[in-house]
Amino acid sequence: MCGIAGVHGWVDEGRLDEMLSCIRHRGPDEGGRHIDEKAGVMLGMRRLSIVDLAGGSQPIYNEDDTVAVVFNGEIYNRDSLRAELESVGHRFTTDSDTEVLVHGWEEWGQSLPERLNGMFAFAVYDETDESVFLARDRLGIKPLYVATVDDGFAFASELRQLLRAGVTREVDPRAVHNFFSVRYTPGSETLLSAVEKVDPGTSLLVTDEGVERRRYWELSPSPVRGSRGDIAGQVRDLLELSVERRLMADVPVGAFLSGGLDSSAIVGLASERYDGDLQTFSVGFQQAEADESEEARFVADHFGTDHHELTVDIDDMSVFSDLVAHYGEPLADAAALPTMLLSEYAAENVKCVLTGEGADELFAGYHRHRLLPKHRQYARHVPSPAFDAVGAVAEHAGPLRRPLRYAASLESDERAILESARRYADERPEMYLSTGHDTASSGLTGKVETATARAGNDTLQRLTAYDISYWLPDDLLYKVDRASMAASLEARVPFLDHELVEYAYNVPTEYKLDGYKRALTDAVDDVVPARILDRDKHGFNVPVSEWFREDHEAIAGWLTETHVETAPYIDSDRVFDLRRAHRHGDADHGMTLWKVLTYVAWYHEFLVEE
């Protein structure tokens, strides 16, 4: 680590219109554009204007130009913070929420993030001690990457910018194993050995002395008391407040609508509070079994929204290469493709949308949330050696492999959560990878243990802790943020207001499991139509297995012998065996092939230099 010789920023020339892209670096870089310079410090930003369209250009400075900030996100309690700061003498020159960060740093220092309600990744440069302060929001809604380079410490909101800064392009075999295990890179790791993500709820102070990391927020058990009616009422009050906060904008606001409980609740509450006709957007598939357009249409009609529908089929795989280019890390969540297409579609009408991410994690919306706690209770009476025996049999059980792996995982909460995260996959990564790692040596087992250590003693809260720590920020939120920002669209997540998260996390397990998302359905049963309340969970199921049985150019163009063989740690012979079996209908390897496709395409898009 060298001392600060300057902070130098690059601005992406692509379609991403809002980003934090800065590095500590000696001297200029020919690959980027300089944006603003003062005292040898340079900060770069491409802004998506949502609040204070005319006056919010960044970087923003304090009164004497000794503190500057670049910021990606929204601060929803900016008005109360501004009033507090003005009362002690700070002078504001814009109406932007960004300026709160400048004066907030002067007043509160490293405790600034704890006062913020919002989604954010920001960097503050303070000339007085030549420090850079970085912070990421509590739930990890906004991305923030850091790396050590030859001549400094780099940080950016996109991996591509760190590649421009000259970070080593070495692929981390542990991260590769974890990516193929859970379809995303969990925690602070990335697929590049030299780059890490700043953990949610974490800040960094960078000075000549080094980097000081501080975890300023994490979930902790604090049991909620009261009757079910009291709890439902509090959930409702917190959700209403969160929706109201997230309608703050100087541009039109819409909402993504799937027709499920979560998005329907958001649309219902937003339509009551939005000044104007709320626009809603849904995506469907030509394959009937994956399509929920009718339910979304029903909800839109019920609330009287200005509704828009988009239909996706295999022909839309033609945008796959664009998707890879916008996702700095590969994400083997096939829903990223329709999410990107829907974002582009919505951006033609609005600049900001509300989404329903987070409700399933908070209110036990997945089948695993309801099954694992119950089955773990039964499993406590089974002798421990029986689980290892079942696990050994599972590896040779053909079509029974998945249910037997599930049964074997019930030995402990940690084993059950790990296997759930791996989705009881038919093809273990070791079958077609040569990383030399398993879940223990790759650190995946340790991540499960870390997450569960922060939870209470019951299985559901431990499972929820893993979901919120890894699955939510590293898959779901990353998916939506990259897809929406690629289209110059801001996505806001009402269920992830940290006050609501802290409360819902501690709602008693028996209440959460008494029916489908009972604590949430009770809270919104006078808003959401009964037809939607009575529906069980319907996943956003992209028909990738069918797509891999067709020979679309976007698939065939990447899954060539040359591309697969040159991607590190992949056993190309085994991959093509799986592909042939899938195309002949002998087995369903769709999810494994999607992981390979996204990884191979990412490697050649980002790391193979022309």
N, C-alpha and C positions, 0 to 999 in steps of 0.2 A: 504494500500500500504506500503510495507516495502522498505527499502533501498536496493540497489544492493548488493547482497552477491555473485554474480556470474551469468554468463549467461551459461546455460547448454543446449546442443543440442542433439536431437535424430535424427537418420537417419532411414527412412522407409525401411523395409526389403522387401517390395513388388516390383511391377513392375514399379512404378513411379521413373524415373531416374533423375529428376531434381526437387529439392524442397528446400525451405528455411524452416528449422525446428529448431527453437531455443526457449529457454525459460530462463527467469531469475528465478533461482531456487537455493536453498541452498542444496548443496550436490548432489551426483550422483544418477542416477535412474537405477535400474536393468533391466528395460525393453528396454533400448536403447544402442546404441554404441557411444562412445565418439570419436570425430574426431580430434579436435585440441585444445590445451590448452595453455593458457598463462596468468600469473598473476591471476589465479583463475577464468578465463573466458573461456568458452567453446562454440564454434559455430559448428553447424552440417550442412552438405550439401551433397546431392547426385546430381551430376552434369551430365547434358546432354551436351556433348561437341559439340559445333557448331562453335565457333571461338577460335583460338589458342588452338588446341586440346592438345598439349603437355604441354603448360605452364600456362593454365588457371585454375589449381586446386584451390579450395577454402577451407578455408578462404584465402584472399589476404591481405597483410599488407603494411603499408607505410614504409619509409626508416628506421625508428628506432623502428619499431614494436609496436608503441603505438596506432595505429588505425588499425582495422581489419573489413572486410566486408564479408558477404555472400549475394548472389544475384541470383534472378530467373528472367530471361528475356534477353533482348538485348538492347543495347544502340546504335542507328544507327548513331549518330553524334559523335561517339567516336574519330574519327581521328582529327576533328577540336578541340574538347575539349582537347585531349592529346597535340596537338601542343600548345594550349594556356597555359596549365599547365606547359609544359616543358619550355616555354619561360620565366616563372617566377621562374624556378629553381627546379621543381619537377623531380625526377628521376624514370623512369619506368623500371621494370625488366621483364615484359611480354608483349605480344601483345594483351592481353585480354581486352575486353571492361569493365570487372569488375574492373580493376585497376583504371580506370578513377574515380570510385566512391570513392576510398580511398583518392586520392589526391584532388579530387573535394571537399570532406568534409573538408579537411584541409584548402582549399583556400576559399570556399564559405559558409561553414556551412549549416544552415538550408535552404538557398536559392538554394542548390544543385539541387533538383528535377526540379526547374523551368528552368534549363539549359539543361535538358536531352530531347532528342527526342528518344522515344522508348517505350517499354513495360517493366514494372519492378515492383518487390517487393523486397526490400532489407533492410538489417539491418547493421548499422555501430556501432561498439563499439569503444569508445574513452576512453583510459585509463587515460588521463590527468584529466578528471572530472568524470570518471566512469559513463558515459552516454551511452544510446543506442538510436540511431536515426533510425526510421522506416519510409518508404515512399512507397506509392502505385502509380502506373502510373495514368495519367489524366483520362483515359476512363475505368479503372478497368479491363484491359485485364488479368493481373496477380492477383491471390488471395492473401489476407493477413488477417489472423485472430489474434485476441488478446483476452486475458482473464486475470482476476485477480485470482490467486490461493492462497492457504493458506500461502505460504512462498515466494510470489513474483508475478511478472508480466510475463505472458507467451505470446509468439507469434509464429506463424507457418504459413506455406502455406497450411496446411491440418488440418482439424478438428480432425482427428484421433490422431494426435500428441498431441493436447491439452488434449484429453482424457487420453493419457498416462501420461500427466503432472498432472493429478488428478483433472481436473475441474469438478464441480458439473454436474451431468447428468440430471438435472431437465429440462423438456421440457416447453418451453414458450407458453402458450395458445394463446397469441396475434399473435405470429409468425405462429402458427398452422393455425389460422383463415386466415391469409394473404396468407400462402402457398396454402390453398385450394381455396382461392379467385382468385389468379392470376397464380398459378402453380409453383411459385418460392418464395423465401423469399426476399422481396425488401428492399434495403437500408442496414443500418449497422446491422440490427437484424439477428440472426440465430435462428434455432429451439431450441437451448440450451440457457437458460436464462443467463448462465455465460459467453457466448462467443459472441463476435461481430466481424463484418467485419470492417476493415479500409475502409472508404469511398474512392472512386476514387478521385484522385487529392488532397489527404490529407497526411500529415506527422505527426508523433508523436515523441516528445523528452521525453525520460524516464530518470528521475534522482531520487536522494534521495528525492527531493521535491514533486515528483508526475509525472503526465503525462500531457504534454503540447501539445494540438492538434492545427494543423494549416491547414486551407484550402488554398493550394497554387495555385489552378486553378479551375475555373468554367466558363462555357459558359455564355456569356452576349450579349445582343442585340447590334449590331453595323452594321447598314444597309450597304449592299454592293451597290456601285454605278457603273454605266457604262451600256453600251449596252449589249444585250444578247450575242452578239458575243464576247465581252470583257470578260463577266462572264464565258462563256463556255471555252474560252481560258485559263483563270486563273485556272479553275477546272482541265483542262487537264494538265497544267504545274505542279500543285501541286500533281496530281495523278501520273504523270510520275516520279517525284522526289521521291515520297513515294515508288513506286514499285522498283525503282533503289536502294534506301536505303535498302529495305527488301530482296534484293538478296545477301546482304553481308553475306558470310558464307564460311567456309573451308570444307564443306560437300555438297553433292548433294542437290539441292533445287527442289521441285515440286510444284504442285498446285492442290487444289480441284476444280473440274469443274462440275457444275450442268447443264450447257447448258442455263442458264439464262443470263441476261444482265451483272450482277455484276461480276460473276466469269469469264465470257467471256472477259470482258474488262481487268481484271487483267491478264488473260492468254495471251491475245493479246499483251499487253504492256510488259509483262515479256519475252515472246518469242523473242521479238525484242532485248532485252538487256541481255539475259542469254547466257553465254558462254558455249554452249553445247546443247544437245537435252533436252528440257524441258519435264519432265514427268508429266502427268496429271492423275487424279484419280476421278472416278465418281461411285456413288452407285445408283442402281435401285431396283425396287420391282417387284415381280412376278405378282402382281395385276396391270393390264394395266393402270388403271386410275391414279395410283400413280407413274408411271414410266416415267422418262424423259431421259432414256439412249440414245435414238435416237438423241435428241438434243445435248447432251454432245458429242456424237460421231461425229456429224456434225461439231461442233466447233473445236474439236481436229483435225479432218481432214483438216479443213480450215487453222489452224495455224501450222499444221505439227508436232504436239507434239507426244511423245511416250505415247500412251493412254492406261489406264488400267481400267477395269470395274469390279464391284462387284455387285452381285444380292443378295437381302435380302428377306427372307420370314419368316413365323411364326416359322419355325424350329430354326431360329437364336435367338429366345427368350431363348434358352438354356444358353446364355451368360448373361442373365439378372442379375443373382446374382453377377457376376463379375462386371457388370456396377454399381450396388448398392455399392459394396465394394470400388470402385474407386471414387465415388462421395461422399465426406464427408457429404454433405447435400443432401436431396432428391431433385430431379429436375423432375417435371412432364412434361417435354418436351420429347415426344416420339422419337423425332429425335436424342436424345442422343444415342440410341442404334445403328442405322446405322452409326452415326458419329464415335462411338467407333470402330465398325467393319471396317469402311473405314480407320480409322487411323492405325489400326493394319495392314491392307493390304498395305497401302502406306509405312509404316515403313520398310517393307521388301525391299524397293528400295531406299528410301531417308530418310533423318533425319530432313527435314524442308519442310514445305508447306506454300504457300500463300493461303489465303481464302478470301471470299467476304463479310464477316460480316460488317455491318455498313452502307452499301450503301442505303438500304431501309429506314433506320432511317434518314439519311442525305438528301435524295433526294425525299422523299415522295413516297415510293414504295409500301405501303400497301393501300388496298382499303379504310381503315378508314381515311387515310391522305387526300384522294380526296373527300370522302363523308361528313365527319364531318364539315369541314369549310363551304361547300355549304349549308348543312342543318341547321347549326347554324345561318346562315344569315336569312333563312326563319323563324326560330324559334324565333327570336328576336321580331317578330310581334305578337306572341301568348301570351295571358295572362298567368301569372305564375301559377295560380291554375289549369289550364288545364293539366299541366305536372304531378302534383301529382295525378290527377284523372286518367290519362292514366296509370300511374305507378301502381295504385291500381287495375285497371282492368286487367293489365298484369299478375298479380299473379294468376288469375283464367281463363286465356285465352287459355289454352292448347297449340295447335300448333302455336298460334299467340303470345305466350309469348315473344319470343325473339324480333320480330319486334316492339312490343309495348314497351318493355323495352328500345329499342333503341330510339323510339320516346320520351319517358318520359325523357331520359337522355339529350335531347337537350336543356333543360332549361338553362344550363350554360356550359362553357368550362370545369369547374372542374368536374361537374357531368358527362358530356359526356366522359371525359378522364377516369374517374374512372370506368364507366360502360364498356368502351372499353377494359380497362385492365382486367376486369372480364369476358370479352367475352360474355356478355349477357347470362351467363350460365343458363341452365334450372334448375339445382339443386343448390340452394344457399347453401353455407357451413352449414348454420344453420339447414338445413334439416337433416344432418347426423353427425353433430359435437355437442359437448357439452362444447365448450370453454367459453360460456358466453359473447362472444364479437361480435360486428358488425364492420363495416368498420370504424366507428368513434372511438370507444374505442380501436380498435386494432392498430390505428395509420395509417391505409391505406389512409383514407381521408386526413390526415395531410401531407402525403408524396406527394399526388397529388398537394395539395396547395403549398407546398414548391417548387416543380419543376416548377409549372406554375408561381410562383412569380419571378423566375429568367428569365422569357421569356418576349417577347414583348407582344403587345396587340392582335395579331391575333391568331386565333384558331390553325392554323397549327404549328406555332412556339411553342405554349404551349404544343401541343401534342408531338412534337419532343423533347421538353425539358424533358417530362416524359420518353419517350422512351430511351433517352440517359442517364438519371439519374438512371433508374431502370431496364427496360426491357432489355437493351443491356448488362450491366455488370452482372446482376444477373441471366439472362437466357441464352442469346445467347453466350456471351463470356465465361461464366462459363462452359457451355455445351462443347464448342470446346476445351477449355484449359484442362479440366479434361479428356476428351476422348483422346486427342492427347498425353498428358503427360503420360497417362496410358500405351501408346504404345511406349514411349521414342521417341516421334515425337514432334517437335516444330512447332506450328501454328502461322503464322504472318499475320497481318491484315492491308493491305495497305490503305483501306478506312479510317482507324482510326489514321492516322498520325494527330497529334493535330492541325497542321497548316491547313490541309485540312478540318478538322472538324470545326474549328473556322470560316473558310471562307464559307463553304457550309451551315452551320447553319443560316447564315445571307443572303443567296441568297434570293431575293424577292419572296414572296409566289406566286404571280401571274405567275412568270416564272416557278417555280417548278410544279405548277398545270396545266400548259398548255400542257397536254399530259403526258404520262407515264414517270416519272422520266426525264422530258424534259432537265433539266440543265445537267444531266449526259449523256443522249443520244446525245445531241449536242456536248458534249466534246469528245465523242469517236466514232462518226459516221463514221469516216474514218478508224477505226480499227475493230470494231465489224461488222459482216455480217448483211445485211439488214434483213435477216430472223429472227435473234435474236432481232434486234432493234425493230421490229414490233410486237414482242410477248408481251402480258401483263404479269403481275405477276403470277407465278405458285409457290405456296408454296411447301415446302418439306413435303408432306403429308404422314405420316406413317399410314398404315391402321389398327390402333389399334381397331377400332370398330369391324372389321372382326375378329381380333385376339381374342377378348374377347368372341366371339361366339363359339370359338373352345376351347377345354379343354387341353391346353398345360400345361405340368407339371410345367413350370416356373411360370405360373399364379396360377394354382390350389395349388401348394406347398406353396405359400405365403398367398393366400386368404382362409386360413382355419379358422374355428371358433375360435380356440385357439389364432392364431396370431392376428386376427382382434380385438377380445375382449380385449386382453391385451395391445394393442396399445392405448396410452392415448387419450382421447377426442373423440374417434370414437364411433358412435352408430352402433354396429355391425348388429343389426336387420334391420335397415334401409339400410345399405350397401348391405346386402344379398337380400333384396327386390329389390334393383336397379339391382343387378347382374342377378337375375332371370328374371326380365322384359326385360333386355337387351338380354339375351340368347334366350328368347322366341320370340324375334323380336317385342315386344310390344313398345319399345322405344329405343333410342340410348343414352346410358349412358357411352359410351366408354371413353370419356375424364375424367369423374368423377371416373370411375373405375381405370383408369391409375394413377390418383392422389392417390387414396387409396392404390393401389398396391405399388407405389414407397415409400409412407410414411410408410406403415406397414413393408415393407422389410427393409427400412433404420433403423427403430426403433429396430428391432430385430437383425440386423447386427451390429449396433454401440452401442446401449445402454443397451441391455440385457446381463448382465454379466453371464458367465457360472459358 
